[in-house]
Amino acid sequence: MELLCCNVAALAVALVYYTWRAYDQARAARQRLLHERVAYLLWVIADRMDSHHRRFSVN
């Protein structure tokens, strides 16, 4: 009986840990995607600003 309680406790801890890890990995993937999208947005804006300045520069 005591062995069964230890096994159930270990299983419960493992389930909590793996659930948390899956959640954390999903959150990290969403953060990574958000960072990539923001970086791309800034890249596009900077490129447009650069081309705009080249078009209207007086050299």
TAHUKA-V821258 format. One record per residue. N is the residue number from 1. RES is the residue in three letters. SS is DSSP state (H for helix, E for strand, L for the rest). Layout:
# TAHUKA-V821258
n=N res=RES ss=SS
n=N res=RES ss=SS
This chain:
# TAHUKA-V821258
n=1 res=MET ss=L
n=2 res=GLU ss=H
n=3 res=LEU ss=H
n=4 res=LEU ss=H
n=5 res=CYS ss=H
n=6 res=CYS ss=H
n=7 res=ASN ss=H
n=8 res=VAL ss=H
n=9 res=ALA ss=H
n=10 res=ALA ss=H
n=11 res=LEU ss=H
n=12 res=ALA ss=H
n=13 res=VAL ss=H
n=14 res=ALA ss=H
n=15 res=LEU ss=H
n=16 res=VAL ss=H
n=17 res=TYR ss=H
n=18 res=TYR ss=H
n=19 res=THR ss=H
n=20 res=TRP ss=H
n=21 res=ARG ss=H
n=22 res=ALA ss=H
n=23 res=TYR ss=H
n=24 res=ASP ss=H
n=25 res=GLN ss=H
n=26 res=ALA ss=H
n=27 res=ARG ss=H
n=28 res=ALA ss=H
n=29 res=ALA ss=H
n=30 res=ARG ss=H
n=31 res=GLN ss=H
n=32 res=ARG ss=H
n=33 res=LEU ss=H
n=34 res=LEU ss=H
n=35 res=HIS ss=H
n=36 res=GLU ss=H
n=37 res=ARG ss=H
n=38 res=VAL ss=H
n=39 res=ALA ss=H
n=40 res=TYR ss=H
n=41 res=LEU ss=H
n=42 res=LEU ss=H
n=43 res=TRP ss=H
n=44 res=VAL ss=H
n=45 res=ILE ss=H
n=46 res=ALA ss=H
n=47 res=ASP ss=H
n=48 res=ARG ss=H
n=49 res=MET ss=H
n=50 res=ASP ss=H
n=51 res=SER ss=H
n=52 res=HIS ss=H
n=53 res=HIS ss=H
n=54 res=ARG ss=H
n=55 res=ARG ss=H
n=56 res=PHE ss=H
n=57 res=SER ss=L
n=58 res=VAL ss=L
n=59 res=ASN ss=L
